[in-house]
Each structure stands twice: as C-alpha cells, then as structure tokens.
C-alpha cells in the first residue's frame, strides 16, 4: 500500500515587510487585499497545526498543489523553500505552482530557482511541465497552470503543447501499469470555471484525461473541498479539490483548513483507493477526520 497526502494553498504568513518599491503593478492590489481582508482569514498557526497532524500520518509522498506565497516576493519565495525542506525531502514532496507563485512576470522563474527539485522530475522533450515522480506503483504527474495575470484576475492557462506532452506521459505510465495522479493548481471541471479565476484551456485538459485516462486529479485554488469527475473511456476520473491549508475557522470566504490522505494499492487487475479528509470543523478546536470515502 502507498499513502499520498494532498495539501494546497498555503499562502504562507505573516506577510514580510513590504517597501514601496515592492508594490509595483499587480502587487499593489494584492497587498491591499491581504491587509484589508485575507490577513485575518489565512494564518500561520492554522497551517502549522494542520501540517503537524498531516506529518503524523507518515505518508509515502505529499502533493502540494500551489499557492505557497501571496505576492511572490523574493522573501516569500525563500521562506516557502525553507518550509518545503521542513515538510520533507524533495524525494517525497512535489509541487505544482499556483497563480500566486507566478504573481508577476519573473516570479515563477525565481521560485524554480529557490525550490529546485521540488518542482522537478522526469520530463518529455526537455520541457519543464508536466513532470512525473514515481513511487512504487504510484506516478504523480505535475502540470502547471500558473501564469502572471493582470490585477483582479487569478486565471490559469493550460495550452496545447503541454497537453500533448501530458497525453504521451499518461499513455506511457498507463501502459506500464501505474496509478496515475495528475496535479494542477486550477480546477479543470466546468462547474468551477469563472471568467476572472478559472482555467483557460480546461476543455483541452479534460479532453486529454477523457481520452488517455488517469486514476485521480488533484487541484487547489478554490479554497474549498470539492469532488467532481471527468468522464473517461474506461471509467470516470475523480477530480478532488482541497481547502486552503492556512484557512482559519470563522472565515467568510473559505472552508476551514484541511488536507486529504489517499491509501492506494493493487487489487487484482484494478486498484483500491480510499480517501480520508482531515481538518478543522467550523465549530471546535480539534482536527478531525471529516470524511472517508472509497474511490476505487
């Protein structure tokens, strides 16, 4: 059996000191949004408690589906790199970037330098994404939807060239008998699209999954726990979203902080996969198992 933990949208806090020279372009509106609204709803203590609980599970691998930072300031990116090292070695942790990690032009390139092997794996054609990590019978495929955008937008993009590489990668991994988990920050399902924060290219992504197959899709971005699916040739592919890992109780926008734990093993010619969701309730101070469901 292999255990896979899924956590997302850390939005590490507190915000570092910000000078006027840092507040250029989109960072101005992002900083004001943080000071006026988000700083009270996303906090370090919540994240610390949730991660400590998750680490007690001793998962074989942890998938982090983006938004490590808030404004992608260099100090935030360095702090996120230190956080990843504390979470675990890059042989047991992989990250797909979120829109906040690519907040302004050049930010994602800086993150790749700082986070190094957490954003790397086996690739095709020498391109950065998608990359794959293999752990026993499990293959974690990390895609990127993170692009810098204009103020008041949080959209992602998934384009044809990355889709073609994902198609080939899923074919190779499927033929080899792996349980294929695809990570992407923005949700790909039509139910979760919006002109200002949806995924441009979500139809392309779903087409690849429907035609080539996968066993599980993991995403973040919405700050909500969610379960959807993509119809496929052989079976429906579950699409699982997780609440923001730093979301405090009592927030008006988000579900309280949560993470998911998947237990995966071969079952004859197929798979057995059970998901457990752990996190805070809206009332009470304990982290509890909120849900358990069998996926396969």
C-alpha positions as CSV (number, residue, x, y, z in Angstrom):
1,X,0.0,0.0,0.0
2,X,1.1,3.6,-0.8
3,X,-0.2,6.6,1.1
4,X,-0.4,10.0,-0.7
5,X,-1.1,13.3,1.2
6,X,-2.6,16.3,-0.6
7,X,-2.3,19.8,0.6
8,X,-2.7,23.2,-1.1
9,X,-2.9,27.0,-0.9
10,X,-0.6,27.6,2.0
11,X,-0.4,31.4,1.5
12,X,2.5,31.4,4.0
13,X,2.1,34.2,6.5
14,X,2.7,36.7,8.0
15,X,3.4,38.9,5.1
16,X,7.0,40.1,5.2
17,X,7.8,43.8,5.4
18,X,6.9,45.4,2.1
19,X,8.6,48.6,0.8
20,X,7.1,51.0,-1.7
21,X,9.5,49.6,-4.4
22,X,7.9,46.2,-4.0
23,X,4.4,47.4,-4.7
24,X,4.6,47.6,-8.4
25,X,1.8,46.6,-10.8
26,X,-0.5,43.8,-9.5
27,X,1.3,43.6,-6.2
28,X,-0.4,46.9,-5.1
29,X,-3.9,45.4,-5.3
30,X,-2.7,42.1,-3.9
31,X,-1.2,43.8,-0.9
32,X,-4.3,45.8,-0.2
33,X,-6.5,42.7,-0.4
34,X,-4.2,41.0,2.1
35,X,-4.2,43.9,4.5
36,X,-7.9,44.6,4.3
37,X,-9.3,41.0,4.1
38,X,-7.0,38.0,3.8
39,X,-4.6,38.5,6.7
40,X,-7.3,37.6,9.2
41,X,-8.5,34.5,7.3
42,X,-5.2,32.8,6.4
43,X,-2.8,32.4,9.2
44,X,0.4,30.6,10.2
45,X,-0.9,28.9,13.4
46,X,-3.7,27.1,11.5
47,X,-1.2,25.9,8.9
48,X,1.3,24.7,11.5
49,X,-1.3,22.7,13.3
50,X,-2.6,21.1,10.2
51,X,0.8,20.2,8.8
52,X,1.9,18.7,12.2
53,X,-1.2,16.5,12.0
54,X,-0.5,15.5,8.4
55,X,3.1,14.6,9.2
56,X,1.9,12.2,11.9
57,X,0.3,10.1,9.1
58,X,3.8,9.4,7.7
59,X,2.6,9.5,4.1
60,X,4.9,8.0,1.4
61,X,4.5,11.1,-0.7
62,X,3.0,14.6,-0.4
63,X,1.5,16.5,-3.3
64,X,1.4,20.3,-2.9
65,X,-0.9,22.0,-5.5
66,X,0.4,25.5,-5.4
67,X,0.0,29.0,-3.9
68,X,2.8,28.7,-1.5
69,X,3.1,32.5,-1.5
70,X,0.9,35.6,-1.6
71,X,2.6,38.2,-3.7
72,X,5.6,36.0,-4.8
73,X,8.0,38.5,-3.2
74,X,11.6,37.2,-3.2
75,X,11.5,36.9,0.7
76,X,8.2,34.9,0.4
77,X,9.7,32.6,-2.1
78,X,12.8,31.9,0.0
79,X,10.6,31.3,3.1
80,X,8.5,28.8,1.0
81,X,11.7,27.0,0.1
82,X,12.5,26.6,3.8
83,X,9.0,25.5,4.5
84,X,9.3,22.7,1.9
85,X,12.6,21.5,3.3
86,X,10.9,21.3,6.8
87,X,8.0,19.3,5.3
88,X,10.2,16.7,3.7
89,X,12.9,15.9,1.2
90,X,12.2,16.5,-2.5
91,X,12.2,12.7,-3.0
92,X,8.9,12.7,-1.0
93,X,7.4,16.0,-1.9
94,X,6.4,17.6,-5.2
95,X,4.9,21.0,-6.0
96,X,2.9,22.3,-8.9
97,X,2.8,26.1,-8.9
98,X,-0.2,28.2,-8.3
99,X,-1.2,31.6,-9.7
100,X,0.1,33.4,-6.6
101,X,3.5,31.8,-7.2
102,X,3.5,33.4,-10.7
103,X,2.0,36.6,-9.4
104,X,4.1,38.9,-11.6
105,X,6.4,38.3,-14.6
106,X,9.6,36.5,-13.5
107,X,8.2,35.3,-10.2
108,X,7.8,31.7,-11.2
109,X,11.3,31.6,-12.6
110,X,12.6,32.8,-9.2
111,X,10.5,30.1,-7.5
112,X,12.0,27.4,-9.7
113,X,15.5,28.5,-8.7
114,X,14.6,28.6,-5.0
115,X,12.5,25.4,-4.8
116,X,14.7,23.4,-7.1
117,X,14.0,19.7,-7.2
118,X,10.6,20.1,-5.5
119,X,9.5,21.4,-8.9
120,X,11.3,18.8,-11.0
121,X,11.0,15.2,-12.2
122,X,11.1,13.1,-15.3
123,X,10.0,15.1,-18.3
124,X,9.5,14.9,-22.1
125,X,11.2,16.9,-24.8
126,X,13.3,18.7,-22.2
127,X,10.3,20.8,-21.2
128,X,9.6,21.7,-17.5
129,X,6.0,20.5,-17.5
130,X,4.5,18.1,-17.0
131,X,7.0,16.2,-14.9
132,X,6.5,12.9,-13.2
133,X,7.6,11.3,-9.9
134,X,7.3,7.6,-9.5
135,X,6.9,5.9,-6.0
136,X,6.3,2.2,-6.3
137,X,3.1,1.7,-8.3
138,X,2.2,5.4,-7.9
139,X,3.0,8.0,-10.6
140,X,2.5,11.7,-9.7
141,X,2.3,13.9,-12.8
142,X,2.7,17.6,-12.1
143,X,1.2,20.1,-14.6
144,X,1.4,23.9,-14.5
145,X,-1.5,26.3,-15.0
146,X,0.4,29.2,-13.3
147,X,0.9,32.4,-15.3
148,X,1.2,36.1,-14.4
149,X,-2.1,38.0,-14.9
150,X,-3.5,41.5,-14.7
151,X,-4.9,42.9,-11.5
152,X,-8.1,41.4,-10.2
153,X,-7.5,38.2,-12.3
154,X,-6.5,34.8,-11.0
155,X,-6.9,32.7,-14.1
156,X,-4.7,29.8,-15.1
157,X,-3.7,28.6,-18.6
158,X,-3.2,25.1,-20.0
159,X,-2.2,25.0,-23.6
160,X,-1.9,22.5,-26.4
161,X,1.8,21.8,-26.2
162,X,1.6,20.9,-22.5
163,X,-1.5,18.9,-23.3
164,X,0.3,16.9,-26.0
165,X,3.1,16.0,-23.5
166,X,0.6,15.1,-20.8
167,X,-1.1,12.8,-23.3
168,X,2.1,11.0,-24.1
169,X,3.1,10.8,-20.5
170,X,-0.2,9.3,-19.4
171,X,-0.1,6.7,-22.2
172,X,3.4,5.6,-21.2
173,X,2.5,5.4,-17.5
174,X,-0.8,3.7,-18.2
175,X,0.8,1.0,-20.3
176,X,3.4,0.5,-17.5
177,X,0.6,-0.1,-15.0
178,X,1.0,2.9,-12.7
179,X,-1.8,4.5,-10.6
180,X,-1.7,7.9,-12.3
181,X,-2.3,11.0,-10.2
182,X,-2.3,14.4,-12.0
183,X,-1.7,17.6,-10.1
184,X,-2.8,21.0,-11.4
185,X,-3.5,24.2,-9.4
186,X,-6.6,25.4,-11.1
187,X,-9.7,23.1,-11.2
188,X,-10.4,21.7,-14.7
189,X,-14.1,21.0,-14.3
190,X,-16.7,23.2,-16.0
191,X,-18.6,23.5,-12.7
192,X,-15.7,25.5,-11.2
193,X,-14.9,27.9,-14.0
194,X,-15.2,31.7,-13.8
195,X,-14.0,34.4,-16.2
196,X,-11.8,36.0,-13.5
197,X,-10.3,33.0,-11.8
198,X,-10.9,29.9,-14.0
199,X,-8.6,27.8,-16.1
200,X,-8.2,28.8,-19.7
201,X,-7.8,25.5,-21.6
202,X,-9.9,23.5,-19.2
203,X,-11.5,21.8,-22.1
204,X,-8.1,20.8,-23.5
205,X,-7.1,19.3,-20.2
206,X,-10.4,17.3,-19.8
207,X,-10.1,16.0,-23.4
208,X,-6.7,14.5,-22.6
209,X,-7.9,12.9,-19.4
210,X,-11.0,11.6,-21.1
211,X,-9.2,10.0,-24.0
212,X,-6.0,8.9,-22.3
213,X,-7.2,8.2,-18.8
214,X,-5.9,8.8,-15.3
215,X,-6.8,7.5,-11.9
216,X,-7.0,10.8,-10.0
217,X,-6.8,14.5,-10.5
218,X,-5.8,16.8,-7.6
219,X,-6.2,20.6,-7.5
220,X,-6.4,23.6,-5.2
221,X,-7.2,27.3,-6.0
222,X,-10.8,27.4,-4.9
223,X,-10.1,27.2,-1.1
224,X,-12.9,24.7,-1.0
225,X,-13.2,20.9,-0.5
226,X,-14.8,19.5,-3.6
227,X,-15.4,16.3,-5.6
228,X,-16.1,16.2,-9.3
229,X,-15.2,13.9,-12.1
230,X,-14.2,13.7,-15.8
231,X,-15.9,11.1,-17.9
232,X,-13.4,8.7,-19.4
233,X,-13.2,5.8,-21.9
234,X,-12.8,3.2,-19.2
235,X,-14.0,4.9,-16.1
236,X,-14.9,8.3,-14.6
237,X,-11.8,10.1,-13.3
238,X,-12.3,11.7,-9.8
239,X,-11.3,15.3,-9.5
240,X,-10.5,16.3,-5.9
241,X,-10.1,19.8,-4.6
242,X,-8.9,20.6,-1.1
243,X,-9.5,23.6,1.2
244,X,-6.7,26.1,1.8
245,X,-4.2,24.7,4.3
246,X,-4.0,28.0,6.2
247,X,-7.7,28.9,6.2
248,X,-8.7,29.9,9.8
249,X,-12.0,28.9,11.3
250,X,-14.6,31.6,11.1
251,X,-13.6,32.9,7.7
252,X,-16.3,34.1,5.4
253,X,-14.7,33.0,2.1
254,X,-13.2,29.6,2.6
255,X,-13.7,26.2,4.1
256,X,-11.5,25.7,7.2
257,X,-8.1,24.3,6.7
258,X,-7.9,20.6,5.5
259,X,-5.8,18.0,3.8
260,X,-6.6,14.7,2.1
261,X,-4.9,11.3,2.6
262,X,-5.2,8.6,-0.1
263,X,-4.4,4.9,0.6
264,X,-3.7,3.2,-2.7
265,X,-2.9,-0.4,-3.5
266,X,-3.3,-3.0,-6.2
267,X,-6.5,-5.1,-6.1
268,X,-6.3,-7.9,-8.7
269,X,-6.3,-6.3,-12.1
270,X,-7.5,-3.0,-10.7
271,X,-7.0,-0.6,-7.8
272,X,-8.2,0.0,-4.3
273,X,-8.1,3.7,-3.3
274,X,-9.6,5.2,-0.1
275,X,-9.7,8.9,0.6
276,X,-9.8,10.4,4.1
277,X,-10.3,14.2,4.6
278,X,-8.8,15.6,7.8
279,X,-9.1,19.2,9.1
280,X,-10.9,21.7,11.2
281,X,-14.7,22.0,11.5
282,X,-16.4,25.3,11.6
283,X,-17.0,24.8,15.3
284,X,-14.5,23.3,17.7
285,X,-10.7,23.4,18.0
286,X,-9.7,19.8,17.1
287,X,-8.5,18.4,13.8
288,X,-10.8,15.5,12.9
289,X,-11.4,13.0,10.1
290,X,-14.3,14.8,8.4
291,X,-14.9,12.2,5.7
292,X,-13.9,8.8,4.4
293,X,-14.9,7.5,1.0
294,X,-13.8,4.7,-1.3
295,X,-12.8,6.0,-4.7
296,X,-11.9,2.6,-6.2
